[in-house]
Amino acid sequence: MERVVLNKTVHLVGSGGGVSIIDGQGQGPVVSVTHSGASVSGFTVENAGVYGSAVSLFQSNNVSVTGNTISSDPLSARSTGAGVDLYLSNHTLIDGNVFVGNLFGVNMTSSGYNRVTNNLMTSNDLDGVRLVDSAHNFVFQNKFVGGEEGVEVTGQLSTLNNVTRNLIRGMSFAGVFMGYFANGNLLNENTFILNHIGVDLQNATGSSSAPPNIFYHNSFLRSGFRNVNHVVASDIPLNWWDNRSFTTGPKGGNYWDDYTGTDPDGDGIGDNMLPWNSVDYHPLIVPFVPVPIAVVSVLPGKMSGVAPFTVSFTADVLGTLKPFIYSWDFGDNSPTSDLSAPTHTYSVVGNYNVSLLVKDTSGSTSLGSVIVSVVPAPGNQTSLYLAIMAVAIGATLLGFIYYRRRRSRKKN
């Protein structure tokens, strides 16, 4: 199916991603919605071309985009369009989709009361969700894996947005970027893992008269540069890193995996070395919500060795839903191992891709891998060298003998 325009209340229903495909053939927005009440579900929507959007909503309300695989620009080295682009569109539901190959997974401008929930956004080049001058939006329980930023909230009119219980992992810049006077937003119960920066703030709130952005019950683990980065120092006192203003619910700030303080009174909140990261006066001793599983790295005792090569493996695995179930594939067609730290012997020379699949008690899995090299024994190399030398010497002697005989014949 080629490009589609929904200019009336139409429910477009496919048989599932990979089966029902709407291909824009690089000619612009693949599905354009200009009327309220329409819906798109069960499709692969792809190939809008450069700067095009897979699904475009313009001044349309109460639209539903669910259960699709959405890729605006899958053929480019760096995508340029949005998976779902909303402009002046409200009360939209974007749920249960897979986004891959987009500059922005979801891009909202001047739009409100929209829900972005239960989506998987992987390898989107810039942002998973971008909110520009948009208010009252709910970003809940999504998985952002790879890209530059998980969520971006910018603009003075970006207020009262709720970013809750998302997994934001492996962002090359920041898990959340907030700036240009965005104010009054709530970010809680999110898990930040393996991002360069957890939260990056640049002129967020902007003035003491604007409501603060509130961060609480989030977990920050293995940030490469900083858990929190303040481009403008004035942002430090203008945002709150706990739920002090709430009258109900468990009190506290955020969990930081590098917090080294203690909790003498046992209330689950650190009591010294405050404020942690210059912001949190109530750091949590343990994560408020379970940390999803993540294989950070697979670690062989040695990267290479001579045959027979025996190597011990360990893994750096994050997550709180233990016990974990391990499955090691050593890459040589040998039986898999369910040990957490197995030892394996390679008898044949070669390079082997060792993969590890780890599952937690929720059923979620994470995969890691490493390559080990098995080289010939030094004795084998020496024998080969000596054999080559013997052949070379023999060839030289034969040549010398031949030369002498020819000279002798000429003299006679």
C-alpha positions as CSV (number, residue, x, y, z in Angstrom):
1,M,0.0,0.0,0.0
2,E,1.3,3.5,-0.8
3,R,0.7,6.8,0.9
4,V,-2.6,7.3,2.7
5,V,-4.5,10.5,3.7
6,L,-7.1,10.3,6.5
7,N,-9.3,13.3,6.0
8,K,-12.3,11.8,7.7
9,T,-13.0,9.5,10.7
10,V,-11.4,6.3,9.3
11,H,-10.1,3.3,11.2
12,L,-7.1,1.9,9.3
13,V,-6.5,-1.6,10.6
14,G,-3.8,-3.9,9.3
15,S,-2.8,-7.5,10.0
16,G,0.4,-6.7,11.9
17,G,3.8,-5.2,11.3
18,G,5.7,-6.9,8.5
19,V,2.5,-8.3,7.0
20,S,0.5,-5.1,6.2
21,I,2.9,-2.5,4.9
22,I,2.3,1.1,3.9
23,D,5.4,2.3,2.0
24,G,5.8,6.0,1.3
25,Q,8.4,5.3,-1.4
26,G,10.3,8.3,-0.3
27,Q,7.7,10.8,-1.4
28,G,6.8,12.4,2.0
29,P,4.4,11.7,4.9
30,V,3.2,8.1,4.6
31,V,0.0,8.4,6.6
32,S,-1.4,12.0,6.9
33,V,-4.2,12.5,9.4
34,T,-6.1,15.8,9.1
35,H,-9.3,14.8,10.8
36,S,-10.2,13.9,14.3
37,G,-11.2,10.5,15.6
38,A,-9.1,8.5,13.1
39,S,-6.9,5.5,14.0
40,V,-4.0,3.5,12.5
41,S,-3.1,0.1,13.9
42,G,-1.4,-3.1,12.8
43,F,0.9,-1.8,10.0
44,T,4.5,-1.3,9.1
45,V,4.6,2.4,8.2
46,E,7.9,3.2,6.5
47,N,9.9,5.1,4.0
48,A,8.7,8.7,4.1
49,G,12.0,9.8,2.6
50,V,14.3,12.7,3.6
51,Y,12.6,15.0,6.2
52,G,9.3,13.1,5.9
53,S,7.2,11.7,8.7
54,A,5.8,8.2,8.8
55,V,2.6,9.3,10.5
56,S,1.7,13.0,10.4
57,L,-1.1,14.6,12.5
58,F,-2.1,18.2,11.7
59,Q,-4.7,19.9,13.8
60,S,-6.4,16.6,14.5
61,N,-7.6,15.3,17.9
62,N,-8.5,12.0,19.5
63,V,-6.4,10.0,17.0
64,S,-5.1,6.5,17.9
65,V,-1.8,5.1,16.6
66,T,-1.3,1.6,18.1
67,G,0.5,-1.6,17.4
68,N,2.5,-0.5,14.5
69,T,6.1,-0.7,13.4
70,I,7.1,2.8,12.4
71,S,10.2,3.9,10.5
72,S,10.3,7.2,8.7
73,D,13.6,6.9,6.9
74,P,15.1,3.4,7.3
75,L,17.5,3.7,4.3
76,S,19.6,6.7,5.5
77,A,22.7,6.4,7.5
78,R,21.1,9.1,9.7
79,S,17.4,9.4,9.6
80,T,15.8,12.9,9.1
81,G,12.1,12.5,9.8
82,A,9.7,11.7,12.7
83,G,8.0,8.4,13.3
84,V,4.8,10.2,14.5
85,D,4.7,14.0,14.1
86,L,2.0,16.0,15.9
87,Y,1.3,19.7,15.3
88,L,-1.6,21.4,17.1
89,S,-3.0,17.9,17.8
90,N,-4.4,16.9,21.2
91,H,-5.7,13.8,23.0
92,T,-3.8,11.4,20.8
93,L,-3.0,7.8,22.0
94,I,0.4,6.4,20.7
95,D,0.6,3.0,22.3
96,G,2.4,-0.3,21.8
97,N,4.4,0.7,18.7
98,V,8.0,-0.2,17.7
99,F,10.0,2.8,16.5
100,V,13.2,2.4,14.6
101,G,15.0,4.5,12.0
102,N,13.6,7.9,12.9
103,L,15.2,11.2,13.7
104,F,12.5,11.6,16.3
105,G,10.3,8.6,17.4
106,V,7.5,11.0,18.5
107,N,7.7,14.7,17.8
108,M,5.1,17.0,19.4
109,T,4.9,20.7,18.7
110,S,2.2,22.9,20.4
111,S,0.2,19.8,21.3
112,G,-1.3,18.7,24.5
113,Y,-3.0,15.9,26.5
114,N,-1.4,13.2,24.4
115,R,-0.4,9.8,25.7
116,V,2.8,8.0,24.6
117,T,2.7,4.7,26.3
118,N,4.2,1.2,26.1
119,N,6.3,1.8,23.0
120,L,9.7,0.4,22.1
121,M,12.0,3.1,20.7
122,T,15.3,1.7,19.5
123,S,18.1,3.3,17.6
124,N,16.2,6.5,16.9
125,D,19.0,8.9,15.9
126,L,18.2,12.0,18.0
127,D,15.2,11.8,20.3
128,G,12.8,9.0,21.3
129,V,10.1,11.6,22.3
130,R,10.4,15.3,21.8
131,L,8.1,17.9,23.3
132,V,8.3,21.4,22.0
133,D,6.0,24.0,23.6
134,S,3.6,21.2,24.5
135,A,1.8,20.7,27.8
136,H,-0.1,18.1,29.8
137,N,1.4,15.1,27.9
138,F,1.9,11.7,29.5
139,V,5.0,9.7,28.5
140,F,4.7,6.4,30.4
141,Q,6.3,3.0,30.5
142,N,8.2,3.2,27.2
143,K,11.6,1.6,26.5
144,F,14.2,4.0,24.9
145,V,17.2,2.1,23.8
146,G,20.0,3.7,21.8
147,G,20.2,7.2,20.2
148,E,21.3,10.6,21.4
149,E,18.4,11.5,23.8
150,G,15.6,9.5,25.3
151,V,13.2,12.4,26.0
152,E,13.6,16.1,25.2
153,V,11.3,18.7,26.8
154,T,11.9,22.3,25.6
155,G,10.2,25.6,25.4
156,Q,8.5,27.9,27.9
157,L,5.1,26.4,27.0
158,S,6.3,22.9,27.8
159,T,4.8,22.5,31.2
160,L,2.8,20.0,33.3
161,N,4.1,17.1,31.3
162,N,4.5,13.7,33.1
163,V,7.4,11.4,32.2
164,T,6.9,8.3,34.3
165,R,8.3,4.8,34.7
166,N,10.3,4.7,31.4
167,L,13.5,2.8,30.7
168,I,16.1,5.1,29.2
169,R,19.2,3.2,28.2
170,G,22.4,3.8,26.2
171,M,21.9,7.3,25.1
172,S,25.0,8.9,23.6
173,F,24.2,12.3,25.0
174,A,21.4,12.4,27.6
175,G,18.6,10.3,28.9
176,V,16.5,13.4,29.3
177,F,17.3,16.9,28.0
178,M,15.3,19.7,29.4
179,G,15.8,23.4,28.6
180,Y,14.7,26.7,27.1
181,F,12.5,27.5,30.1
182,A,10.5,24.3,30.2
183,N,8.9,24.4,33.7
184,G,6.5,22.6,36.0
185,N,7.2,19.1,34.6
186,L,7.2,15.9,36.6
187,L,9.7,13.1,36.0
188,N,9.4,10.1,38.4
189,E,10.1,6.4,38.6
190,N,12.3,6.4,35.5
191,T,15.3,4.2,35.2
192,F,18.4,5.7,33.5
193,I,21.1,3.1,32.6
194,L,24.4,3.5,30.7
195,N,23.7,7.0,29.4
196,H,26.4,9.5,28.8
197,I,24.4,12.0,31.0
198,G,21.4,11.0,33.0
199,V,19.6,14.3,33.0
200,D,20.9,17.4,31.2
201,L,19.4,20.8,32.2
202,Q,19.9,24.0,30.3
203,N,17.8,27.0,31.4
204,A,15.1,24.7,32.7
205,T,12.5,26.8,34.5
206,G,14.5,30.0,33.9
207,S,13.1,32.1,36.7
208,S,12.1,31.9,40.4
209,S,8.5,32.7,39.4
210,A,8.1,29.6,37.2
211,P,7.0,26.3,38.8
212,P,9.9,23.9,39.3
213,N,10.5,20.7,37.4
214,I,10.2,17.9,39.9
215,F,12.4,14.7,39.8
216,Y,11.9,11.9,42.3
217,H,12.0,8.2,42.7
218,N,14.2,7.9,39.5
219,S,17.2,5.6,39.4
220,F,20.5,6.5,37.9
221,L,23.0,3.7,37.0
222,R,26.3,3.8,35.2
223,S,26.2,7.3,33.7
224,G,29.3,7.8,31.6
225,F,29.9,11.4,32.3
226,R,27.4,12.7,35.0
227,N,24.1,11.6,36.4
228,V,23.0,15.3,36.3
229,N,24.5,18.0,34.3
230,H,23.7,21.7,34.8
231,V,24.7,23.9,31.9
232,V,23.4,26.9,33.8
233,A,24.2,27.0,37.5
234,S,20.9,28.8,38.3
235,D,19.0,25.7,37.4
236,I,20.3,24.0,40.6
237,P,18.0,25.8,43.1
238,L,15.1,26.2,40.7
239,N,14.3,22.5,40.3
240,W,13.3,20.0,43.0
241,W,14.8,16.5,43.3
242,D,12.3,15.0,45.8
243,N,8.6,15.0,46.3
244,R,8.6,17.4,49.3
245,S,5.5,19.2,48.0
246,F,3.3,16.0,47.8
247,T,1.0,15.3,50.7
248,T,0.6,11.6,50.0
249,G,2.8,8.7,49.0
250,P,6.3,7.5,50.1
251,K,8.7,10.4,50.5
252,G,12.2,10.6,49.1
253,G,14.4,11.7,46.3
254,N,16.2,9.5,43.8
255,Y,18.5,6.5,43.7
256,W,22.1,7.1,42.6
257,D,24.3,4.1,42.1
258,D,27.4,6.2,43.1
259,Y,25.9,7.5,46.4
260,T,28.3,6.5,49.2
261,G,26.4,7.9,52.2
262,T,24.7,5.9,55.0
263,D,21.2,5.5,56.5
264,P,21.6,5.2,60.3
265,D,17.9,5.5,61.0
266,G,16.9,2.9,58.5
267,D,14.2,4.9,56.7
268,G,15.6,4.2,53.3
269,I,16.9,7.7,52.8
270,G,20.6,8.7,53.0
271,D,21.4,10.9,55.9
272,N,24.9,12.3,55.0
273,M,27.0,13.6,52.2
274,L,24.1,15.9,51.1
275,P,23.0,17.2,48.7
276,W,24.1,14.3,46.5
277,N,25.1,15.5,42.9
278,S,24.4,19.0,44.3
279,V,20.7,18.4,44.1
280,D,19.3,15.6,46.2
281,Y,18.8,16.0,49.9
282,H,16.9,12.8,50.2
283,P,18.8,10.1,48.2
284,L,17.3,6.7,48.2
285,I,19.4,3.7,49.5
286,V,17.7,1.3,47.1
287,P,15.9,1.8,43.8
288,F,12.2,2.7,44.2
289,V,11.1,0.6,41.2
290,P,12.8,-2.6,40.0
291,V,15.8,-2.0,37.7
292,P,15.3,-3.9,34.4
293,I,18.0,-6.4,33.4
294,A,21.0,-5.1,31.3
295,V,24.1,-7.0,30.3
296,V,26.7,-4.3,30.5
297,S,29.6,-6.5,29.3
298,V,30.9,-10.1,28.9
299,L,34.3,-10.5,30.3
300,P,36.7,-13.3,29.4
301,G,39.6,-14.0,31.6
302,K,41.8,-13.8,28.5
303,M,41.0,-12.5,25.1
304,S,43.2,-15.0,23.3
305,G,45.4,-18.0,23.8
306,V,46.9,-21.1,22.1
307,A,45.0,-24.3,21.5
308,P,43.9,-25.9,23.6
309,F,42.7,-22.7,25.2
310,T,40.8,-22.7,28.5
311,V,39.1,-19.5,29.4
312,S,36.8,-18.4,32.2
313,F,33.9,-16.0,31.6
314,T,32.1,-13.6,33.8
315,A,29.5,-11.0,33.1
316,D,28.7,-7.5,34.4
317,V,24.9,-7.6,34.7
318,L,22.6,-4.8,36.1
319,G,19.2,-5.5,37.5
320,T,17.3,-6.1,40.7
321,L,14.8,-8.8,39.7
322,K,17.0,-11.7,40.7
323,P,17.8,-14.6,40.5
324,F,19.0,-14.4,36.9
325,I,18.9,-17.2,34.4
326,Y,22.1,-17.5,32.3
327,S,22.5,-19.1,28.8
328,W,26.1,-19.0,27.4
329,D,26.8,-19.9,23.7
330,F,30.5,-20.4,23.2
331,G,30.4,-20.1,19.5
332,D,31.9,-23.5,18.7
333,N,28.7,-25.6,18.5
334,S,29.3,-27.0,22.0
335,P,26.4,-27.3,24.5
336,T,25.3,-24.1,26.1
337,S,26.0,-23.4,29.8
338,D,23.6,-22.1,32.5
339,L,26.4,-21.2,34.9
340,S,26.9,-17.5,35.9
341,A,30.7,-17.8,35.5
342,P,31.5,-20.8,33.3
343,T,34.9,-22.1,32.0
344,H,35.3,-23.4,28.5
345,T,38.1,-25.0,26.5
346,Y,38.6,-24.4,22.8
347,S,40.6,-27.0,20.9
348,V,40.4,-25.7,17.3
349,V,42.2,-22.5,16.1
350,G,39.8,-19.7,15.2
351,N,37.8,-16.6,16.3
352,Y,34.7,-17.4,18.4
353,N,31.7,-15.1,19.1
354,V,30.7,-15.8,22.7
355,S,27.1,-14.7,23.4
356,L,25.3,-14.5,26.7
357,L,21.5,-14.3,27.2
358,V,20.3,-13.4,30.7
359,K,16.7,-13.5,31.9
360,D,15.3,-11.9,35.1
361,T,12.3,-13.0,37.1
362,S,10.0,-10.8,35.0
363,G,10.9,-12.7,31.9
364,S,12.8,-9.7,30.4
365,T,16.1,-10.6,28.7
366,S,19.3,-8.9,27.7
367,L,22.1,-10.0,25.4
368,G,25.8,-9.5,25.5
369,S,28.8,-10.8,23.5
370,V,32.5,-10.9,23.1
371,I,35.0,-12.4,20.7
372,V,37.9,-14.7,21.8
373,S,40.7,-15.8,19.6
374,V,42.4,-19.2,19.6
375,V,45.9,-19.3,17.9
376,P,48.2,-22.1,17.0
377,A,50.7,-23.3,19.5
378,P,54.2,-21.8,19.3
379,G,55.6,-25.3,18.5
380,N,53.4,-25.6,15.5
381,Q,54.5,-22.2,14.3
382,T,58.2,-23.0,14.8
383,S,57.8,-26.3,12.9
384,L,56.1,-24.5,10.0
385,Y,58.9,-21.9,10.0
386,L,61.6,-24.6,10.0
387,A,59.9,-26.4,7.2
388,I,59.8,-23.3,5.1
389,M,63.4,-22.6,5.9
390,A,64.4,-26.1,4.9
391,V,62.7,-25.8,1.6
392,A,64.3,-22.5,0.9
393,I,67.8,-23.8,1.8
394,G,67.2,-26.9,-0.3
395,A,66.2,-24.8,-3.3
396,T,69.3,-22.7,-2.8
397,L,71.6,-25.7,-2.7
398,L,70.0,-27.2,-5.8
399,G,70.4,-23.9,-7.6
400,F,74.1,-23.8,-6.6
401,I,74.7,-27.3,-7.7
402,Y,73.1,-26.6,-11.0
403,Y,75.1,-23.5,-11.5
404,R,78.4,-25.3,-10.8
405,R,77.6,-28.1,-13.2
406,R,76.8,-25.6,-16.0
407,R,80.1,-23.9,-15.4
408,S,82.0,-27.2,-15.4
409,R,80.4,-28.1,-18.8
410,K,81.4,-24.8,-20.3
411,K,85.0,-25.3,-19.3
412,N,85.1,-28.7,-20.8
